[in-house]
Amino acid sequence: MKRLFMQIIFLVFFFAISCLRSYAGRYPTTHSRIIIVKMGIAGESISDEWRAALRSRMSKEEIDSMGHVKRKLTTEETEWKDLIVSKTAEWNSYRDSLAVPFHRIILPDTIYVMLGFLGDDDAFTFEKQTVCLDLTALSRVYGKAGLEENSSRINRIFAHEYTHLLHKEWARKAGYNPKTFLDEIMWECLYEGIGMYRSLKPRWLPISDTLPTATQSALRTLYPVFTDRMIAVKKNNSLSDNEKQKLHANLSRGTVDKKWGAFPVAIWLSLEAKGDEKHLAKWIDKGPIAVIELAKKYLPADDKDKLSKVF
């Protein structure tokens, strides 16, 4: 009897170990995740890796001119560096919640935050596992790191960029590759929309399905722009580069009331979430066509009718 009992215990133990191994093979283990800050600066100049990260964002001439600059970080840039370094453990704890809309998408356990200087944008992503933060741009745009609002702001900026890493991995796994200008526009609306959803200040977001007055005002301005530009892109297959630039302008850049693509999508996604971001997974999995479906759901009647005649 005792021998039989021991055999049962052994079998249960063996089964449990097998299950754990199977689980570990399919899912990352939280304790092994880490965020590492590394400098995109070698000596007192930009590093080769920072140069590579900037290649898709700046011209070769601009990057080469930066490569000749040698200087120490300013006091303000150093304060931003210190703030970012102090945030890594907190950011690491966000990773599960940020991944909720991207079910079955797993990023590498190690995520890098690369800090550089002299670029144009405050934050962007590089390859599969790197968030880039430009210390010069952060101090120029947001002032001193020690300002009270910058502690929460840098959290939202990280969340925005980490979401982009997740979305890029979704596109890779889904085999999504924009082929037309319309594809590119719709992709950017969704990609920047879910990113902006993560980085908006709470004052823009709905409370119990009710949008703040400022949000309603911004949307009234942006909805006709969204509608007209999406229709123009859809109806014209032979746009010149200049025409494309004009239609693309401010899709995801500028102040909130200028971002005609990213801001409406961010607000639509916030309305869809209803406090549970699992509700967003179906919109991510639809791919960029989700932008049109959301537009038909939330645009006011006149704009919805115009859009529906073309899409």
N, C-alpha and C positions, 0 to 999 in steps of 0.2 A: 504493500500500500504506500509505504513511504517512498519507494522507488518510483512508483507511478506518479505520485505527487511531484517529485523532483523533475520527472520527464515533462510533465505539464508546465511547470514553472519555466523550464528551459525553452520549450516551444513558444510560450507566450513572450518570453524575453527576446527570442530570435525574431519573432514576427514583428515586435515593436521596433527593434533595431532596423529591420528591413524597411519598414514604413518610413522611419526617420531618414534613412538614406535616400529613399525614393523622393521624399518631400524636399530634402536638401538639394537634390539634383534639378528640381523644377523651379524652386523659389530661392531667392537670395536670403541669406540669414542676416537679420538686422544687426547683430553684434559685429559683423565683419564689415559693415558699411563705414565709410570714412570720407570726409571732405578735407582735402589738402590744399592749402594756399601755396602757390609758387609765384615767383616773380618773373615777369616778362622783361626783365632788365638784367643786362650783363655788364657788370662794372657800373658805368654811368650812362650806358647807351641801351637802346631797345635790343632785346635778344632776337636770335633767329626765329624762335618759336612765336614771339609776339609779332614779328614781321610776317610770318606765315599766316597768322590769324587775321591780320589786317588785309591780306591780299584780295579778298572778295569784297572789301569795303572801301578801299582807297586805291588810287592809281599808283603805278610803279614809281612815277616821279615823286609823288607825295611821300611814299614810304621811304624811298631813297634819301629824300631830303631830311626826314626824321632820323635816318640812320647816322647822319653826320653830327647830330646833336649829342653833346655830352654834358650832363649836369646831374646834380644830386636832386632827390625829391625835395619839394618845398615842404615847409612846415605843415601846410594844409593837406598836401598829398600824403604825408606821413601819418597825419591824424586819421585820414580815411583808411589807410592801410591798417592801422591799429584797430579801428572799429571793425573792419571786415574780418581780421584775424580773430577777434573776440566773438564772432558770430558763428563760427563753423559748427560747433556742437549743436547749437540751436537749429541751424539750417539742416543738419543731418537728421534731426528729429522730424522735419517736415516731409521727408521724402515719401513716406507711405501715403499721406493725405494728398500730396500733389499728384501722385500717380493714379488716384482713384478714377478719373475720367478716362484713363488709358489702360483699361484692364488687359492683362496678359502682356503688357509691355514692361520689360525689365532692363534697367540700365546697369552698367558696371558698378560693382561695389564701391570702387574708388572714383570719386568725382573731384576734379581739380577746379580751383578758382585761381585763374591767372591774372595777376595785377600788372598793368603796364601804364604807360603815359603817352601823351601827345596825340592820341587818336581823336576821331570825330565824335564817336558815340560813347555814352557812359557805360553801356553794357551790351554784350552780344555773346553768341556761342561759337565754339570752334570744334569741329569734328564731333565725336560721339560722347565725350565725357568732360568737356571743359567749358566753364562759364568764364568769360573774360570781363573784367571790370577796369575801366580806364580812370585812373586816379586824377588825372588832369581834368577830364570832363566832369567827373563827380564834384570836384571842388568848384569848378567854374559854374556849373548849372545849379547846384544845391547849397553852395556856401560851405561853412565850416562843418566838419563831421560831428562836432559836439552839439550842434543845434538839436533840440529835443525831437523835432519831427524826423530827423535823419536816421534815428535808430530804427523806427518802423519802416521808413522809406527804403532803406537798404535791404530789409527783409523782403519787402514786396518786389524789389528789383531782382533779387535772387530767385524768388518764386516764379517770376515772369520768365527768366532765362532758363531755369531748370525745366519749366513746362515746355519750352522750345526744344530742349534736349529730348524729352519724352515724345514730343510730336514728330521730330525728325526720325526717331527710331520707329514710330508708328508708320510713317511714310515708307521707310526702308522695308519693314516687314510686309506692308500691304502692297509693295511694288508700285507705289504711286509716283508718277513722274509727269509733271505738267508738260503738255505738248503744244498748247496754243496760248495766246495772250490771255484769253478768257480763263483758261485753266490756271494760269499764274495769278490772275487777279482774285479768283475765288479762293485759291489756296492761301494767298496772303491774308485775305479777309478772315478766314478761319484760324490760321496759324497765329496771326497777330491778335485776333479777337480773343482766343482762349488765353493768350499771354497777357493781354490787357485786363481780362477778367481777374487775373491773379494780382495785378499791380495797381488796380484802381483804389483810390482812397475809399473808405467805407461810405463817405457822404454821397457818393454817386450811386450806390447800390440800393436795390429795392428793400423795403421793409414790409413784410406780409403782402407781397405782390404789388405794393404801391411804390411808384417811382418818385424820388425826390423832385421838387420843382425845378432845380437846376438841370437835372437829367432830362426831364421832359422838354425843357427849353432847348437844350443841346440837340436832342433828337429831332425836334421840329425843324431845326436848321439843317440837319444832316440827312434826313430822310429823302428830300427831293434830290439832293446831290447823289446819294447812293443809287436811287432809282434811275436817274438820267445817265449816270456813268456806266452802270451795269448794262443798261439797254444799248448804249453807244458801243460798248465793247462787244456785245453779243451780235449786233447787226452789221458790224464792219469787220470784214476779214482781211482787209488790206490797209491797215493803219500805218502811217509813217512813224518813224521813231519819235519824231516831235509830237505827233498826235498821241502816241502811247504815253509819253512822259506827262503830257497835260492831263490825260485821263487818270493816270496813276497817282498824280501829285496829291499828297496829304492822305492817302489811303490809311497809313499807319504812322504818319509823322505830324508834328505840330502840336498845338494845344488840343485839348479834348474836343472842343467844338469845331475842330478842323478835320479830325480823323474820321472821314466819312465811311470807311470800311470797318476798321477795328473797333471803334466805340459802339456802333449799333450792335455788332455781333457779340461784344462783351456783355452788353446789357441783356440781350436776348438769352444768352447762356445763363446769366444770373437769374433770370426769370424761370428758365427751365429747371435749374438746379433745385429750387424750392427747399433749400436747406440740406439736400442730400445729393452730393456730386456724382453718385452712381447714375443719376438721371442724365448726366452729360455724356456718358459712354456711348450711347446710341448715336449721338450727333457727331462725335469724333469718328466713330466707325463708318458713318455714311460718307465721310470724306468731304471735299469742298462743296459738293452739291447741297450739303446741309445748309450752306449760306442762303441759297435760293429758297429752300423749304422754310427756314426760319423767317426770311423776309416776307414770304407769303402769309405767314402766321401773324406777324407783328406789325407790318407796315400799315399805315392808315389806308382807308378804302381807295382813295384816288391813286395813290402810289402803287398799291397792291394791284389794282386793275391794269395800270400801265405796264407793270412788270410782267403780269400774268399773260399779257398778249404776246410777249416776246419769248418768255421762258415757259 
